[in-house]
Amino acid sequence: MDDVNRREKLLNAYPVLSELPPRALEQLLSSATWMQVPAGTVLFDDHQVCEGFPFVVDGSVRVIKASANGRELPLYRVATGETCVISSSCLLAAEEYNARGVTENDTLLMLLPKPVFDALMSEAAFRSFVFHLFAERIAGLMQLIEAVAFQRLDQRLASVLLGKGRLLHVTHQQLADELGSVREIVSRLLKGFAAQGLVRLGREQVEILDAAGLRRLASG
C-alpha cells in the first residue's frame, strides 16, 4: 500500500486528525512508523516499555491481563478507529505496560513516537480525543469489574452468548478466555444450559435455542 492510500485510510479511520493544523498533521505523518502485523502477534506485554501511541488503521487488538498460571482476563478490544488507553497512560506517566496486547486478525497499525505524541497533546483536538478515550475505556472497565465481582459465572456466560447471532462458531476454550475462566468450568455450565434447553452444543459451535431464557439468566 502506498503512502497516499495509507494516509487516506488513516484519516478515514481517525477523522479527528483532519482537525489538526496542517503543520501538526504533517509532523505526525512524517514521523510515524507503519506496521502490517499478522493475527496472533503479541504487540506488547507486561513490563515492556511503551514505544509509541498506536493507531489501528485496519484490524483489531485484544488487550488482556494474564496471570502467572496462564489464565487471562480480557480487558477490552481496540478496533479500527480506536486506540489503546493503556498505551496512552503508559506514555503519559512514563510507565511500563501492565497488560498484553494481541492482534485478533491481520492488522495495519501506525505507531506515533512518544516525542510527537507529547507535542500533539498541546493540540486541543488531539487532547480531547485522548481523554474522551480514557472516559469511555474507564466506564467499560468499571462494568467489567462489576461483572466479575458481583455476577455469577453462569450469568456472565449467558451474556457472552447473547447478541452474537443464533449460531456461534466458538470453542469452549475461547469462551473461557473471554470470561477469564477455565475450559472445564465453562464446559460444565454449557452442558447445564443444554440440559435446560437453552442451547444446543456441537463441535466448536453453540446454537441458541432459547434467547429469552438466556436473557433471564443473564439478568439474574
Backbone as CSV, one residue per row, in Angstrom:
resi,resn,N_x,N_y,N_z,CA_x,CA_y,CA_z,C_x,C_y,C_z
1,MET,0.840,-1.192,0.000,0.000,0.000,0.000,0.878,1.245,0.000
2,ASP,0.594,2.197,-0.913,1.446,3.375,-0.994,1.055,4.409,0.066
3,ASP,1.876,5.466,0.172,1.685,6.471,1.219,0.343,7.183,1.089
4,VAL,-0.100,7.443,-0.141,-1.367,8.146,-0.339,-2.534,7.312,0.176
5,ASN,-2.551,6.021,-0.147,-3.630,5.146,0.313,-3.611,4.971,1.818
6,ARG,-2.412,4.855,2.390,-2.323,4.717,3.843,-2.831,5.971,4.547
7,ARG,-2.463,7.127,4.000,-2.931,8.385,4.585,-4.451,8.475,4.522
8,GLU,-5.023,8.087,3.389,-6.479,8.130,3.234,-7.166,7.202,4.225
9,LYS,-6.631,5.979,4.377,-7.212,5.031,5.335,-7.096,5.559,6.756
10,LEU,-5.962,6.179,7.079,-5.754,6.717,8.426,-6.772,7.808,8.730
11,LEU,-6.949,8.762,7.817,-7.859,9.878,8.061,-9.313,9.429,8.050
12,ASN,-9.632,8.392,7.294,-10.988,7.843,7.332,-11.272,7.167,8.674
13,ALA,-10.258,6.474,9.201,-10.426,5.775,10.477,-10.397,6.745,11.653
14,TYR,-9.602,7.797,11.538,-9.429,8.771,12.628,-9.685,10.183,12.098
15,PRO,-10.948,10.542,11.864,-11.261,11.869,11.315,-10.788,13.016,12.206
16,VAL,-10.562,12.747,13.498,-10.075,13.806,14.390,-8.741,14.358,13.914
17,LEU,-7.954,13.545,13.210,-6.645,14.012,12.759,-6.774,15.110,11.707
18,SER,-7.894,15.129,10.996,-8.116,16.173,9.996,-8.334,17.536,10.653
19,GLU,-8.616,17.540,11.954,-8.828,18.795,12.675,-7.510,19.409,13.153
20,LEU,-6.413,18.670,13.008,-5.119,19.204,13.418,-4.659,20.288,12.442
21,PRO,-3.880,21.249,12.923,-3.265,22.206,11.996,-2.401,21.457,10.987
22,PRO,-2.313,21.952,9.752,-1.532,21.255,8.717,-0.112,20.920,9.167
23,ARG,0.526,21.826,9.894,1.898,21.577,10.357,1.954,20.370,11.283
24,ALA,0.986,20.280,12.220,0.957,19.160,13.170,0.654,17.849,12.466
25,LEU,-0.261,17.885,11.498,-0.599,16.667,10.767,0.594,16.159,9.967
26,GLU,1.325,17.061,9.323,2.499,16.644,8.557,3.592,16.094,9.475
27,GLN,3.719,16.676,10.661,4.691,16.156,11.633,4.323,14.738,12.033
28,LEU,3.040,14.515,12.266,2.556,13.171,12.628,2.866,12.177,11.527
29,LEU,2.501,12.523,10.296,2.655,11.590,9.185,4.118,11.302,8.861
30,SER,4.971,12.306,8.982,6.377,12.121,8.618,7.162,11.347,9.665
31,SER,6.685,11.335,10.913,7.446,10.687,11.984,6.905,9.305,12.357
32,ALA,5.711,8.973,11.880,5.071,7.715,12.285,5.707,6.510,11.595
33,THR,5.571,5.358,12.251,6.021,4.083,11.700,4.805,3.219,11.385
34,TRP,4.776,2.660,10.166,3.673,1.800,9.764,4.063,0.341,9.973
35,MET,3.091,-0.461,10.453,3.338,-1.871,10.738,2.174,-2.705,10.208
36,GLN,2.486,-3.714,9.409,1.493,-4.703,8.987,1.757,-5.963,9.806
37,VAL,0.825,-6.306,10.696,1.073,-7.338,11.703,0.098,-8.497,11.510
38,PRO,0.588,-9.741,11.443,-0.321,-10.883,11.281,-1.123,-11.173,12.545
39,ALA,-2.197,-11.912,12.381,-3.041,-12.304,13.511,-2.242,-13.110,14.530
40,GLY,-2.554,-12.904,15.806,-1.903,-13.653,16.875,-0.567,-13.099,17.322
41,THR,-0.202,-11.921,16.853,1.074,-11.316,17.230,0.930,-10.573,18.564
42,VAL,1.865,-10.807,19.481,1.895,-10.051,20.738,2.546,-8.696,20.461
43,LEU,1.762,-7.641,20.545,2.274,-6.295,20.272,3.007,-5.708,21.469
44,PHE,2.488,-6.007,22.661,3.147,-5.556,23.890,2.775,-6.499,25.021
45,ASP,3.573,-6.457,26.099,3.353,-7.373,27.215,3.749,-6.697,28.512
46,ASP,3.414,-7.346,29.616,3.754,-6.816,30.935,5.233,-6.457,31.021
47,HIS,5.495,-5.300,31.615,6.853,-4.836,31.941,7.661,-4.400,30.711
48,GLN,7.023,-4.336,29.550,7.703,-3.775,28.395,7.548,-2.249,28.382
49,VAL,8.533,-1.589,27.807,8.478,-0.136,27.664,7.565,0.210,26.491
50,CYS,6.715,1.194,26.665,5.828,1.627,25.588,6.619,2.461,24.594
51,GLU,6.636,2.011,23.344,7.444,2.660,22.311,6.712,3.782,21.590
52,GLY,5.384,3.807,21.680,4.658,4.847,20.966,3.159,4.685,21.088
53,PHE,2.444,5.598,20.461,0.989,5.649,20.521,0.424,4.978,19.272
54,PRO,-0.336,3.874,19.415,-0.783,3.115,18.242,-2.132,3.580,17.703
55,PHE,-2.233,3.646,16.391,-3.496,3.856,15.692,-3.809,2.573,14.924
56,VAL,-4.967,1.985,15.184,-5.376,0.763,14.480,-6.118,1.192,13.218
57,VAL,-5.425,1.143,12.100,-5.982,1.608,10.833,-6.847,0.527,10.193
58,ASP,-6.523,-0.724,10.439,-7.314,-1.843,9.925,-7.050,-3.041,10.831
59,GLY,-8.114,-3.760,11.225,-7.943,-4.915,12.099,-8.382,-4.617,13.523
60,SER,-7.916,-5.424,14.474,-8.275,-5.217,15.878,-7.230,-5.869,16.792
61,VAL,-7.168,-5.355,18.013,-6.212,-5.823,19.011,-6.969,-6.151,20.290
62,ARG,-6.682,-7.311,20.860,-7.297,-7.747,22.112,-6.334,-7.432,23.248
63,VAL,-6.795,-6.708,24.253,-5.964,-6.347,25.400,-6.416,-7.179,26.590
64,ILE,-5.477,-7.897,27.201,-5.803,-8.829,28.276,-4.849,-8.649,29.444
65,LYS,-5.295,-9.129,30.601,-4.440,-9.248,31.777,-4.211,-10.727,32.023
66,ALA,-2.953,-11.137,32.027,-2.615,-12.556,32.179,-2.015,-12.804,33.561
67,SER,-2.358,-13.952,34.133,-1.806,-14.333,35.426,-0.600,-15.241,35.224
68,ALA,0.115,-15.505,36.308,1.309,-16.349,36.238,0.971,-17.782,35.837
69,ASN,-0.253,-18.240,36.147,-0.633,-19.620,35.807,-1.247,-19.747,34.413
70,GLY,-1.221,-18.640,33.644,-1.682,-18.708,32.265,-3.118,-18.295,32.037
71,ARG,-3.887,-18.046,33.089,-5.265,-17.603,32.909,-5.275,-16.152,32.437
72,GLU,-6.294,-15.812,31.650,-6.375,-14.488,31.058,-7.732,-13.860,31.333
73,LEU,-7.730,-12.556,31.532,-8.969,-11.798,31.669,-8.988,-10.722,30.589
74,PRO,-9.908,-10.813,29.620,-9.982,-9.775,28.586,-10.391,-8.438,29.195
75,LEU,-9.666,-7.385,28.860,-9.988,-6.053,29.357,-10.820,-5.274,28.351
76,TYR,-10.376,-5.238,27.097,-11.126,-4.560,26.046,-10.497,-4.895,24.703
77,ARG,-11.187,-4.504,23.645,-10.667,-4.644,22.284,-10.454,-3.260,21.685
78,VAL,-9.400,-3.139,20.911,-9.139,-1.896,20.181,-9.441,-2.166,18.709
79,ALA,-10.516,-1.583,18.212,-10.933,-1.794,16.825,-10.415,-0.652,15.953
80,THR,-10.651,-0.773,14.663,-10.267,0.282,13.720,-10.890,1.613,14.147
81,GLY,-10.074,2.663,14.190,-10.559,3.982,14.586,-10.470,4.242,16.070
82,GLU,-10.024,3.245,16.838,-9.848,3.410,18.279,-8.357,3.338,18.601
83,THR,-8.030,3.531,19.852,-6.654,3.319,20.264,-6.628,2.806,21.696
84,CYS,-5.442,2.487,22.196,-5.294,1.732,23.440,-5.055,2.673,24.615
85,VAL,-5.980,2.665,25.569,-5.868,3.553,26.717,-4.668,3.192,27.592
86,ILE,-4.292,1.916,27.626,-3.126,1.526,28.418,-1.859,2.092,27.785
87,SER,-1.791,2.090,26.459,-0.634,2.682,25.782,-0.535,4.173,26.088
88,SER,-1.651,4.874,26.002,-1.617,6.317,26.256,-1.285,6.617,27.711
89,SER,-1.811,5.822,28.652,-1.496,6.069,30.064,-0.023,5.784,30.357
90,CYS,0.531,4.752,29.709,1.956,4.452,29.897,2.827,5.581,29.339
91,LEU,2.428,6.139,28.215,3.186,7.252,27.641,3.094,8.482,28.519
92,LEU,1.903,8.801,29.009,1.719,9.999,29.822,2.450,9.900,31.159
93,ALA,2.494,8.693,31.735,3.114,8.503,33.048,4.530,7.967,32.970
94,ALA,5.026,7.703,31.747,6.356,7.110,31.557,6.493,5.816,32.343
95,GLU,5.470,4.975,32.250,5.441,3.694,32.943,5.497,2.556,31.938
96,GLU,5.848,1.342,32.438,5.845,0.160,31.589,4.426,-0.369,31.432
97,TYR,4.235,-1.202,30.414,2.938,-1.841,30.211,2.602,-2.744,31.396
98,ASN,1.299,-2.825,31.705,0.837,-3.741,32.755,-0.255,-4.670,32.214
99,ALA,-0.213,-4.907,30.902,-1.168,-5.811,30.255,-0.530,-6.314,28.959
100,ARG,-1.273,-7.131,28.239,-0.777,-7.720,26.988,-1.731,-7.369,25.851
101,GLY,-1.172,-7.029,24.697,-1.978,-6.738,23.520,-1.655,-7.713,22.410
102,VAL,-2.680,-8.369,21.861,-2.508,-9.391,20.824,-3.437,-9.075,19.656
103,THR,-2.910,-9.115,18.430,-3.755,-8.874,17.268,-4.741,-10.030,17.085
104,GLU,-5.995,-9.688,16.812,-7.023,-10.714,16.598,-7.071,-11.168,15.151
105,ASN,-6.616,-10.330,14.248,-6.581,-10.650,12.825,-5.439,-9.849,12.205
106,ASP,-5.240,-9.997,10.919,-4.193,-9.211,10.266,-4.496,-7.730,10.467
107,THR,-3.528,-6.995,10.976,-3.790,-5.634,11.454,-2.772,-4.651,10.899
108,LEU,-3.274,-3.504,10.445,-2.422,-2.410,9.994,-2.393,-1.347,11.078
109,LEU,-1.190,-1.055,11.561,-1.005,-0.091,12.647,-0.142,1.065,12.190
110,MET,-0.403,2.229,12.779,0.525,3.345,12.673,0.967,3.695,14.085
111,LEU,2.277,3.692,14.319,2.817,3.934,15.652,3.444,5.325,15.688
112,LEU,2.957,6.141,16.626,3.427,7.512,16.766,4.478,7.579,17.876
113,PRO,5.697,8.046,17.605,6.742,8.108,18.641,6.320,8.997,19.815
114,LYS,6.841,8.690,20.996,6.474,9.428,22.201,6.712,10.934,22.083
115,PRO,7.849,11.426,21.559,8.036,12.885,21.480,6.949,13.582,20.656
116,VAL,6.504,12.936,19.571,5.453,13.528,18.745,4.108,13.450,19.469
117,PHE,3.854,12.336,20.140,2.641,12.217,20.966,2.592,13.329,21.998
118,ASP,3.711,13.567,22.696,3.763,14.625,23.705,3.474,15.993,23.089
119,ALA,4.046,16.233,21.908,3.838,17.525,21.243,2.379,17.692,20.822
120,LEU,1.755,16.614,20.330,0.377,16.703,19.858,-0.620,16.885,21.003
121,MET,-0.230,16.528,22.221,-1.127,16.727,23.359,-1.401,18.209,23.613
122,SER,-0.605,19.092,23.022,-0.868,20.534,23.147,-1.956,20.994,22.174
123,GLU,-2.330,20.128,21.219,-3.395,20.447,20.273,-4.746,20.029,20.874
124,ALA,-5.678,20.972,20.906,-6.953,20.730,21.594,-7.700,19.516,21.031
125,ALA,-7.739,19.374,19.708,-8.488,18.278,19.102,-7.902,16.925,19.494
126,PHE,-6.585,16.808,19.449,-5.934,15.545,19.783,-6.073,15.250,21.274
127,ARG,-5.877,16.271,22.104,-6.007,16.091,23.559,-7.414,15.641,23.925
128,SER,-8.423,16.251,23.302,-9.810,15.863,23.568,-10.064,14.425,23.153
129,PHE,-9.510,14.016,22.021,-9.643,12.638,21.540,-9.068,11.645,22.548
130,VAL,-7.875,11.925,23.068,-7.213,11.017,24.013,-8.002,10.911,25.313
131,PHE,-8.455,12.035,25.854,-9.144,11.985,27.150,-10.577,11.483,27.022
132,HIS,-11.196,11.684,25.854,-12.504,11.075,25.626,-12.370,9.553,25.613
133,LEU,-11.276,9.076,25.022,-10.994,7.644,25.029,-10.844,7.129,26.456
134,PHE,-10.113,7.866,27.289,-9.956,7.475,28.684,-11.312,7.295,29.353
135,ALA,-12.195,8.267,29.159,-13.502,8.215,29.807,-14.294,6.983,29.363
136,GLU,-14.283,6.684,28.059,-15.013,5.527,27.545,-14.446,4.221,28.081
137,ARG,-13.116,4.107,28.062,-12.493,2.856,28.495,-12.688,2.634,29.999
138,ILE,-12.589,3.690,30.788,-12.768,3.545,32.232,-14.191,3.086,32.534
139,ALA,-15.166,3.646,31.817,-16.551,3.206,32.012,-16.693,1.724,31.679
140,GLY,-16.064,1.292,30.588,-16.123,-0.116,30.215,-15.442,-1.020,31.231
141,LEU,-14.295,-0.570,31.743,-13.580,-1.368,32.737,-14.354,-1.441,34.051
142,MET,-15.066,-0.377,34.401,-15.890,-0.422,35.607,-17.010,-1.449,35.458
143,GLN,-17.580,-1.548,34.251,-18.600,-2.570,34.008,-18.012,-3.969,34.120
144,LEU,-16.787,-4.134,33.623,-16.121,-5.429,33.724,-15.874,-5.795,35.184
145,ILE,-15.382,-4.845,35.979,-15.133,-5.087,37.401,-16.426,-5.473,38.108
146,GLU,-17.502,-4.764,37.783,-18.801,-5.064,38.394,-19.249,-6.476,38.037
147,ALA,-19.076,-6.863,36.778,-19.498,-8.195,36.349,-18.694,-9.281,37.044
148,VAL,-17.365,-9.106,37.100,-16.503,-10.112,37.728,-16.779,-10.215,39.218
149,ALA,-17.007,-9.057,39.853,-17.161,-9.041,41.313,-18.547,-9.478,41.779
150,PHE,-19.584,-9.147,40.995,-20.941,-9.304,41.522,-21.828,-10.270,40.740
151,GLN,-21.409,-10.707,39.565,-22.227,-11.639,38.799,-21.656,-13.043,38.862
152,ARG,-22.555,-14.036,38.920,-22.122,-15.419,38.845,-21.585,-15.701,37.443
153,LEU,-20.752,-16.733,37.338,-20.157,-17.061,36.046,-21.216,-17.501,35.041
154,ASP,-22.274,-18.176,35.495,-23.307,-18.590,34.547,-24.034,-17.378,33.969
155,GLN,-24.221,-16.322,34.767,-24.831,-15.095,34.259,-23.935,-14.450,33.203
156,ARG,-22.651,-14.396,33.489,-21.712,-13.781,32.554,-21.615,-14.590,31.263
157,LEU,-21.638,-15.920,31.370,-21.605,-16.769,30.180,-22.842,-16.551,29.330
158,ALA,-23.999,-16.460,29.964,-25.232,-16.204,29.222,-25.145,-14.869,28.481
159,SER,-24.580,-13.857,29.129,-24.430,-12.545,28.491,-23.502,-12.618,27.288
160,VAL,-22.428,-13.381,27.417,-21.465,-13.519,26.318,-22.111,-14.207,25.118
161,LEU,-22.970,-15.180,25.359,-23.599,-15.923,24.269,-24.620,-15.078,23.511
162,LEU,-25.247,-14.146,24.208,-26.285,-13.334,23.590,-25.679,-12.257,22.682
163,GLY,-26.444,-11.869,21.686,-26.046,-10.753,20.837,-25.043,-11.100,19.755
164,LYS,-24.778,-12.392,19.539,-23.818,-12.798,18.516,-24.452,-13.675,17.445
165,GLY,-25.772,-13.616,17.373,-26.471,-14.430,16.387,-26.940,-15.749,16.973
166,ARG,-27.699,-16.479,16.177,-28.263,-17.754,16.659,-27.211,-18.845,16.763
167,LEU,-26.245,-18.847,15.830,-25.231,-19.893,15.799,-23.849,-19.282,16.007
168,LEU,-23.197,-19.669,17.085,-21.874,-19.153,17.413,-20.828,-20.209,17.065
169,HIS,-19.874,-19.846,16.239,-18.760,-20.738,15.926,-17.627,-20.397,16.889
170,VAL,-17.603,-21.099,17.991,-16.683,-20.761,19.068,-16.377,-22.016,19.876
171,THR,-15.172,-22.116,20.390,-14.808,-23.250,21.243,-15.064,-22.912,22.708
172,HIS,-15.131,-23.938,23.532,-15.297,-23.730,24.970,-14.089,-22.982,25.535
173,GLN,-12.908,-23.236,24.975,-11.709,-22.546,25.448,-11.782,-21.054,25.124
174,GLN,-12.288,-20.709,23.947,-12.412,-19.289,23.580,-13.383,-18.579,24.504
175,LEU,-14.480,-19.240,24.851,-15.430,-18.648,25.795,-14.795,-18.491,27.175
176,ALA,-14.035,-19.497,27.582,-13.354,-19.416,28.876,-12.355,-18.253,28.893
177,ASP,-11.627,-18.081,27.793,-10.674,-16.974,27.714,-11.388,-15.632,27.813
178,GLU,-12.527,-15.533,27.157,-13.273,-14.270,27.176,-13.803,-13.957,28.566
179,LEU,-14.085,-14.997,29.340,-14.626,-14.812,30.687,-13.539,-14.793,31.756
180,GLY,-12.305,-15.093,31.386,-11.245,-15.180,32.380,-11.408,-16.388,33.278
181,SER,-11.966,-17.464,32.731,-12.208,-18.687,33.492,-11.404,-19.818,32.883
182,VAL,-11.789,-21.061,33.195,-11.107,-22.238,32.643,-12.115,-23.069,31.854
183,ARG,-11.612,-23.815,30.890,-12.472,-24.531,29.957,-13.390,-25.523,30.663
184,GLU,-12.880,-26.238,31.662,-13.679,-27.271,32.316,-14.944,-26.684,32.952
185,ILE,-14.811,-25.517,33.588,-15.971,-24.895,34.236,-16.964,-24.420,33.185
186,VAL,-16.465,-23.801,32.120,-17.353,-23.319,31.062,-18.067,-24.487,30.386
187,SER,-17.359,-25.575,30.136,-17.987,-26.753,29.521,-19.098,-27.290,30.407
188,ARG,-18.865,-27.326,31.709,-19.891,-27.814,32.628,-21.129,-26.912,32.610
189,LEU,-20.911,-25.600,32.571,-22.038,-24.670,32.517,-22.809,-24.803,31.212
190,LEU,-22.083,-24.970,30.099,-22.746,-25.122,28.802,-23.584,-26.402,28.754
191,LYS,-23.073,-27.458,29.340,-23.857,-28.697,29.395,-25.126,-28.489,30.213
192,GLY,-25.020,-27.685,31.271,-26.210,-27.348,32.059,-27.203,-26.531,31.252
193,PHE,-26.692,-25.564,30.453,-27.571,-24.777,29.580,-28.275,-25.690,28.581
194,ALA,-27.527,-26.656,28.025,-28.108,-27.583,27.053,-29.200,-28.437,27.696
195,ALA,-28.958,-28.887,28.934,-29.952,-29.707,29.630,-31.235,-28.926,29.900
196,GLN,-31.116,-27.605,30.032,-32.289,-26.745,30.255,-32.972,-26.349,28.947
197,GLY,-32.400,-26.757,27.818,-32.980,-26.402,26.527,-32.655,-25.001,26.060
198,LEU,-31.650,-24.388,26.676,-31.273,-23.020,26.293,-30.395,-23.009,25.043
199,VAL,-29.534,-24.018,24.905,-28.609,-24.082,23.783,-28.500,-25.524,23.291
200,ARG,-27.957,-25.668,22.092,-27.567,-26.979,21.580,-26.078,-26.911,21.268
201,LEU,-25.312,-27.882,21.770,-23.864,-27.878,21.601,-23.448,-28.758,20.444
202,GLY,-22.489,-28.278,19.649,-21.897,-29.041,18.567,-20.395,-28.878,18.598
203,ARG,-19.740,-29.405,17.597,-18.290,-29.301,17.528,-17.898,-27.856,17.203
204,GLU,-17.261,-27.201,18.154,-16.823,-25.812,18.025,-17.964,-24.885,17.636
205,GLN,-19.157,-25.161,18.172,-20.268,-24.260,17.926,-21.299,-24.382,19.045
206,VAL,-22.025,-23.294,19.245,-23.125,-23.251,20.208,-24.321,-22.638,19.500
207,GLU,-25.443,-23.362,19.465,-26.661,-22.861,18.839,-27.612,-22.372,19.924
208,ILE,-28.075,-21.139,19.809,-29.009,-20.573,20.777,-30.417,-21.082,20.465
209,LEU,-31.032,-21.763,21.424,-32.394,-22.275,21.251,-33.419,-21.406,21.972
210,ASP,-33.029,-20.819,23.090,-33.962,-20.033,23.913,-33.265,-18.752,24.354
211,ALA,-33.288,-17.741,23.473,-32.617,-16.484,23.784,-33.275,-15.789,24.974
212,ALA,-34.596,-15.861,25.069,-35.299,-15.217,26.188,-34.876,-15.843,27.512
213,GLY,-34.717,-17.177,27.528,-34.263,-17.849,28.745,-32.849,-17.428,29.129
214,LEU,-31.979,-17.274,28.137,-30.603,-16.807,28.415,-30.628,-15.379,28.966
215,ARG,-31.505,-14.529,28.421,-31.592,-13.157,28.921,-32.051,-13.132,30.374
216,ARG,-33.016,-13.994,30.700,-33.477,-14.062,32.099,-32.340,-14.501,33.006
217,LEU,-31.582,-15.487,32.561,-30.442,-15.974,33.344,-29.394,-14.875,33.492
218,ALA,-29.098,-14.177,32.405,-28.071,-13.120,32.442,-28.460,-11.995,33.389
219,SER,-29.748,-11.704,33.476,-30.204,-10.608,34.338,-30.316,-11.014,35.799
220,GLY,-30.170,-12.320,36.056,-30.220,-12.797,37.442,-31.628,-12.952,37.971
